């Protein structure tokens, strides 16, 4: 593992899980689960290739102690079940001398942590799998591990190290002849370029991946590429071209999480085109079906934005309150977007002083996390807030007949049918 690909220096291995002690009361379930995760991953470490194989009695002792602690967590929910699964998988990997038995349990736990916004912990679990498995892992599991490392780093705006992880995944996939894995690594790298704000390069990347995925019949990758291309076109000032790509992504996705993310992003485009009704239809479908906190927060922020667009102060405040239900563990880009959209809403209602304070808060978070595109948008809007010039530009409904193409009308009709 290259230095750039490694986890941040942490001192004691898996100490990130013990950080919960500083954040929660010592007797809370969160702390006990964190301690259980620490013990379970230390148990996994016994199988690492760079250490002496444990004596049978030592392994049995640590297995019994870890299993006993994790069994006491029964009833604490999904995370406790994941930890018990990791302990069982480690015992099976030792018994069969096949470390590949670890992959399903560790990948599943990392996904759980990622979805709960415990990104540092998710990265620790993934790098444990990669380090302990080493060359003994199946290429598909190693590729999946590095792809997920790239994602959790990107979600924390750690873009340099995210790009390294995606490249590592691509190299492993290419060596194994895994074309699907190579395309997924390119998807990850396109996302990094996109979120760094290099939109022209991101568009070229998305179009190239889309062409290769379509030619190879990789429908899942094709859906992701359509999704990325739709978003980047919207951010380049071509929302009328981006919307049909996002609807195609919705149709191509087989998993609900992808479908709902594409609907959420489609709503943003429709709002920028002045189709508030279409945007709200898409967002209400997300609210109805979504369970993941980040996408719920995104959808709620946009419904708040739709309400302020309509100058509906009651609706604005209602949705603003609901955003905060999902805000505590939100990733940086969601926190930025929240303050940005609250600022826009307050300006629409004439409260410019509070609007500027919200914009400044959004700008500080965006700058701290190198969210360059957000920084540019916030500065542009903030500079003209009191004169309403910036608001006029973002509310130019762009409903000229030339832009309301047949494809856009089809998207709007499809959303109406979906809502019905």
N, C-alpha and C positions, 0 to 999 in steps of 0.2 A: 504494500500500500504506500503510495507516494505521500510525502509530508503534507501536500496541499489537500489530499483526499482524507486525511485522518480527522478524527474529532478534535475539537478544541481541547487544549490541555486542561484536564480536570482534577489532577492529583489522584486521589483514591478512585479506582475504577468504579463506574456506575454511581459516583457520588451525586450525580444530578438527581437521582431519585430520593436521596436523603435531604435535598433542598426543601422538600415538602414540610419538613419539621419546622423550618423557619417561617413557612407561610400559613400553617394550620396549627390548631391546638394539638398537643402531643398525643392525646387520646383519640383524635378524630380518625375515622375510617381512611381518609386520604393518606394520613401519615403511616398508618399500619400497612396500607397497600403499597406505599412507596418503599417501606422497609422490606415487605415481601418481594417486591420487584428486585431490590438490591440483592437479597439472598438468592433468589432464583437465578439471576444473571451471574452471580459469583459461582453458583453451581455449574452453570454452562461453561464458565471459564476453565473448569477442570479438564475440558476436552480440547483446549487450545493446542495447536501443534508445536508451539514454542515452549512448552513446559513438559516436565517429566510426567508420564502417565501416573495417575494416582494409584496408590496401593489399594487393593480391593476393599479392605476394611475402612480405609479413609473415605473412599467413594461412598460406601454404604452408609457410613456415619453421617456424612454431609447430606446425602440423599434423604435419609430418615429425618434429620433435623429440619431441612428445608420443606419437605413434604408436610411435616407436622405443623410448621408455622403457617404454610399456605392453607392447610385444611381448616385451621382456626379462622380463616378469613371467609369461609363458606357463608353465603348469605349477604356478602358485601357487593354483589352484583357482577357485571360482566368482567371487570378487570380481574377479580379474584379467580374467575374461571380461566382466564387467559394464563394467569400465573401457574395454576395447577397443571394446565396443559403443557407449559414449558418444562415443568419439573418431570412430568411423565415422558415427554419427548427426549429429554436429556438422558433419563434412565434407559430408554430404548436405544438411543444412539450409542451409549456405552455398551449395552448388552450385545448389540448387533455389529459393533465396530463400524457403524455407518453414520457419519455426522450429518448426512443429508436428511435424516429424520428430524433435525432441528428446524429446518427451513419453514415448514407450514406454520408451526406454532409461533416462531419469532416474527415472521412476516405479518401474521394476523394480529399479534399484539402491537406491533409498530403501527399498523393501520388504525387500530383502536385509539392509540395515543395521538396519532396525527389528527384524527377526526375530533378528538377532544381538545385540540390545540396545545398538546404537550409536545412541542416540536423538538426541544433538546432531548427529551426522554426517548422520543421515537428514533431520533438519529443514533442515540446510544445503543438501542436495541438492534438497529440495522447494522451498525458497524461491528457489534458483537458477533452477529451472524457471519459477516464477511471475514472478520479476523479469525474466529474459531473455525469456520468452515474452510477458509483458504482454498487451495487447489482441489480439495476434496469435494467441494460443492458442485452440484450440477450447474452447467453453464447458465441454464434458464433461471435458476435461483440466484446466482451471482448477479446476473443482469437485472433481475427484478429488484434485488437489494440495492444496487447502485442507482437504479432509476428512482427508487423511493427516497434514497438519501438526497438525490438531486432535488426532488420535490420539496422535502421538508426544509432544505436549505433555501430554496427559492422562496418559499412561503415566509421565511424570516428575512428576506431580501439580502441573503448572503450569496450574492450572485456569482462571484468569482469561484467559490468552492462548489456552488451548485453546477456550474458549467464543467468543472473538473469531474464531478460525479457522473454527469450525463455522458461525458466523453469516455469515461471508464466503462460505463455500461455498453456504449457502442462498440468499443474495442473487443470486449468479451463476446458480444453477440456476433460481431463480424467474424471472429476467429472460429466460432461454432457454426457459422453458416446460417445464422438466425436472422433472416431479413426483417421479420416483424420486430425483433428487438432493436435492430439498427434504426428502423424508422421511429420507434418510440424514443430512442436516444436523441434523434434529430428533433422530434417534437419538443422534448425537454429543452434543448438548446434554443429552439425558436422562441419558447416562452421566456427564457432568460433575456434574449435580445429584445423581445417585445417589452418586457417590464422594465428594462433599462431605458426604454424610450427611443431606441433606434428603429423607427417604424418602417422606413423604407427597406432596410435589411431584413426586418422581420417579415414583411410582405413577400419578399423574394423567397425567403426560407419556407414560408407556409405554402406558397404556390408550388415549389419544387417537391415538398413532401406530399402535397395533395396529388400531384401528377403521378408520383411513384406509387403511392398507396392505391390509387384507382387502378393503375396498370397491373398491380400485383393482386388486386382483389382483397386488400386488407381493409375491411369495412370499418373496424373500430378506429384504426389510424386515420382513415378517410374522414370519419366524423370529427375527430379531434382537429384535423387540419382545416376542415370547413369552419369549425368553431373559431380557431385562431385567426383564419383569414377574414372571417366576418368581423371580428373585433378590431383587427388592425385597419381594415378599410374604414370602419366607422371612426376610428381615432385619427385617420388621415383625411377626414372631412368628406368621406364618401359613404354616408350611412345608407343611402338608397341602394348602393351596391352590396353593402355588408349584410343587410337584413335577410336577403334570400339565402346567403351562405349559412347564416345561423339557423334558419328554418330547416335547411337540408341537414345540418348537424343534428337537430332535434329528431328528424326522421331516421337518420342513420344510427344514432346511439341505441344500443340494446339495453343499457343499464339506466335506471331511473336517475342516478346522480348526474350523469352526463346530460340527459334530457333536460333536467331542471336548471342546470347551469346555463345551458344554451337558451332556454326560455328567459332566464333572468337577464342575460346579456341582450337578447332580442328586444326586451322591454325598453332598455336604455336607448337603443337605436330608434324605436318607434316614438319614444318621447321626444327625442331630438328632432324628429320629423313632424312633430305636432300631433301625432296619433295617440292622444292620451288614453282614449278608450281601449285601443289595442294593447298599449303598454300595461294598463291595469288588468286586462284579461290575462295576459301572460303572467304577471306578478301574482295575481290571486291563485292561479293554478300552481305556482311554486309554493305559496303559503299553504295551500290545501294539502300538498303531497310531500313537502320537504321535511326532513328530520335533522339534517346536518346544521349545526349552529351558524357556520360562516355563510352558507347560502341563504338561510333564513334571515340573517342580519342584512345581507345584500338586498334581498327582496323587500324587506321592511323599509330600508333606507330609500329605495326607489319609490315605494308607495307613499312615503313621506314627501318625496320630491314631486310626485304627481299631484299630491294634495296642494302643495304650495304653488305649483304651476297653475292650478285651477283657482288659486287664491282662497282655498278652503282652510281657514285658520284652525277650525276645530279638528278637521281630519289630519292636518299637519301635526298638531300637538298629540293627537291620539297615536299616530304611527311613530312619532318621535319617542314617545314613552315606551312603545313596544320594542323599538330598536335596543333600548338599554337592557332588555331582558336577555339579550344575546351578546352584549358588548364587552363584558369583563375580560374574556379571554380572546377577544378578536385579534386577528393578525393586523400588522401595521396598515396595509392598504385599505382595510375596512374601516379602521379608526380614522384614517385620513378622509375617506369618502364621507363618513358620517359628519364630521365637523364641516367639511366643504359644503355638503348639501344642506346642513342646518344653516350655515352662513348665507347660502343663496336664498333659502326660505325666509329667513329673517329680513333679508334685504327686500324681498318681494313684498313683505308686509310693512316695509318702511322703517324697520328697527336697525339702522345702519351701524350704530355703535356696537351693539351685540353681534351683528353680522361680521364686522371686521375682526372682533375678538375670536370668533369661531374660525374665520379664515386664517388668522395668524396661528392658531393652534394646529390647524390642518397643515399649514406650511412648515411648521417646526417638526412635526412628525414625519412629513414627507422628506424633508431635507436630512433628517437624522438617519433615515433608512434608504437614502439614495433613490427615492421614487421620482426620477427626473421628470417624467411626463406629468405627474401630479403637480410637481413644483411649478412647471411652466403654466399649466392651466390655472392653478390657484393665483399665481402672480398676475396673470392676465386679467382674471375676473376681479381680484382685489383692487387693482389699480384704478378700475373704473366703476367701483361699486356705488359710490355716492352719486355719480352722474348718471347711473343706470345704463351707461353705454355697454358695459360688459354683459349686463343682464339682457339687454336687447339683443346682443349677438348670440347668446346661448338660447334665447327664446325665439329666434327667427325660425318659424315653424317649418320652413323648407318644404312647403307643400305645393311648389310649382308643378303644373301639370307634367312638365318634362321629366320630373323626378319621380312622380307617382306612376311607375311603370306597371306593366301587366304583372310582373313578378311580385311587386309590392302588394298589389291588390289581391293576388293569390295568397300571400302570407297573411294579410288582414282577414280574408275570408276563412282561412284555415284556423286562425286563432278564435274567430267567432264560433266556428263549429266545435273546436276543442272546449271552449268555455260552456257551450250549450250541453 
